[in-house]
Amino acid sequence: MARSHHRHKKYHPVQYHPVSSKSKRKTATTIFIIFLGIFGLGIGYFAAGSIASLIIGGIIGSVVGYLIGYNLDKMATRK
């Protein structure tokens, strides 16, 4: 009588990789840095119109974008 658990398995199990590369996990951070940086540049331009306000608005927008994107990426990896 043949015993099925001793038979040779014909197929290899499919290996599951939840995240294949690091760049796929950090997309929200990059997107929010770019969009909020441009948004900050626009606010700086319409608020004062000087070069200094453009630079400050872009920096503040990029920092806020990094913080929001980082938290979204962290929440996405918890699931």
NORKA-V738138 format. One record per residue. N is the residue number from 1. PSI is psi in whole degrees, 0 to 359 (* if undefined). BURIAL is + if it has 16 or more other C-alpha atoms within 10 Angstrom, else -. Layout:
N,PSI,BURIAL / N,PSI,BURIAL
//
This chain:
1,129,- / 2,144,- / 3,116,- / 4,333,- / 5,353,- / 6,356,- / 7,154,- / 8,129,- / 9,133,- / 10,336,- / 11,146,- / 12,144,- / 13,147,- / 14,128,- / 15,134,- / 16,125,- / 17,106,- / 18,320,- / 19,115,- / 20,329,- / 21,160,- / 22,332,- / 23,333,- / 24,336,- / 25,337,- / 26,29,- / 27,324,- / 28,323,+ / 29,312,+ / 30,316,- / 31,316,- / 32,326,+ / 33,314,+ / 34,309,+ / 35,316,- / 36,335,+ / 37,316,+ / 38,320,+ / 39,318,+ / 40,323,+ / 41,318,+ / 42,318,+ / 43,318,+ / 44,324,+ / 45,315,+ / 46,337,- / 47,311,- / 48,328,- / 49,3,- / 50,165,- / 51,321,- / 52,319,- / 53,329,+ / 54,315,+ / 55,313,+ / 56,317,- / 57,319,+ / 58,319,+ / 59,313,+ / 60,318,+ / 61,321,+ / 62,321,+ / 63,316,+ / 64,320,+ / 65,321,+ / 66,315,+ / 67,317,- / 68,314,+ / 69,321,+ / 70,317,+ / 71,323,- / 72,319,+ / 73,322,+ / 74,321,- / 75,325,- / 76,329,- / 77,345,- / 78,331,- / 79,*,-
//
